[in-house]
Amino acid sequence: MAPLLRILIQWLPSLPGSIRSTNNFWDTSVKDVIPGFHTNNKQQHIFEEVDNTNGKSHITSTAGLGHPISSVSWGVNRVDAFSLNGNTVVHKFWDGSQWLPSGRDLEKLGVGLDSPPVAVSWGADRLDIFGLDDNNVLKHQYFDGTAWQPKYDELENLGGSCDPEYPIAANTWGPNRLDLFCIGPEGDLLHQYYDGHQWQPEAGALESLGFTKDGLPDTGPSVVSWGLNRLDVFVGDDMGLIHHIYWDGSSWSKWESFECVSQPRLTVNSWGENRIDLFVTSDSPASYEATLRHMYWDGSQWSGWEDMTGRDDDVVIRDVSATSWLPNRIDIVARAFNGELYYKAWNGSNWSPDIKEWYPKSSGLNFYQKPSMVAWGPNRLDIFEVFPFTRTNSVWLHQAWTGNDWYPSSTGWENLAQTQA
């Protein structure tokens, strides 16, 4: 552990009104946390640039505030989480009884990524992680059930050239299938896939799926699969449009477009065959009137946009993560512009607590990256976030729904690990 971080952890419990670390848990029930480590409408966080548009504080820059976590599950009682420590992929996993590596350590994997890893799993004992190196080339590492390949600390080169300004996306619709997407240097959507034997269209190459309209991409691709041989991909542009293309098992569709909000941020989910749920927020603070919108595909048509904007003016949603652990079930965790986290769920007939209301998840603790959420089975959720101590030291925090209650509490967080930016 870095000396500065060790000093900070030892120092925290002694401060009045601080975020208290008790064993491995963060108690965020106290609103007035360490000066400089918390932001509200009157305070500027030492790590952020704050714009008080309309009297509301929101984060406009998160440079150096840790790397987002990518989480995935290959089966019941298994969760794997990945991020970066410098340019090295780091990993921690739940094996059904404990977090490994033990304590707050992380497993070090491939070296050479310049973008946060994206993780997927097509089945038991299989993990695939992807990212970009400093030359914007796609890299890949995988766990085959026995060992990490090509080597424990190496990444394989998939080639191609992606625009590093946009996050990449990966998905799998079945065993031995991987699909990888990125935005190319010309603004088109690029695609590469593994067919069970080799990468296609050919080693080191990506196929262009084109783009549509006159707008330029404003988001990286978001991809979902609701069944075998089916992929749906969404990209937002700089003209307030969301574009959609899908693979039907034999060919790619034409692009279709939906009007939405400026500077869109996309999250897409599926809880079963022929079902897609699309959530859109805006990265523009001026779009408070439509901070969160939802649209779904019911198997025959798209619904209209439903407005999920919160009734509380302070809950201005910036981005969301969504998952499902049963048909007709959706759980979403959202990060507001002020950095706090909120949660709600669709139970098959209603949003709980309400379509325009939220359960608080952080109670004064501010986060600076999109949360990651995964479900390994019915009535189970695992949420991961990153909290920065300094511009170079961050902690991984974790909260879980166990089927009866939130662990360690509804607004408390378990401290899993420390990383450096």
CORVENCOR-V495706 format. One record per helix or strand of 3 or more residues. SS is the DSSP state (hx for helix, st for strand). FROM is the first residue (numbers start at 1). TO is the last residue. If there is no record, write none. Layout:
SS,FROM,TO + SS,FROM,TO
//
This chain:
hx,3,12 + st,20,22 + st,25,27 + st,49,51 + hx,53,55 + st,58,61 + st,70,75 + st,78,85 + st,88,94 + st,107,111 + st,118,120 + st,127,132 + st,138,143 + st,156,159 + st,169,171 + st,178,184 + st,189,194 + st,222,224 + st,231,237 + st,241,247 + st,256,259 + st,264,269 + st,276,282 + hx,285,290 + st,292,297 + st,317,323 + st,330,336 + st,341,346 + st,372,374 + st,381,388 + st,393,401 + st,413,420
//
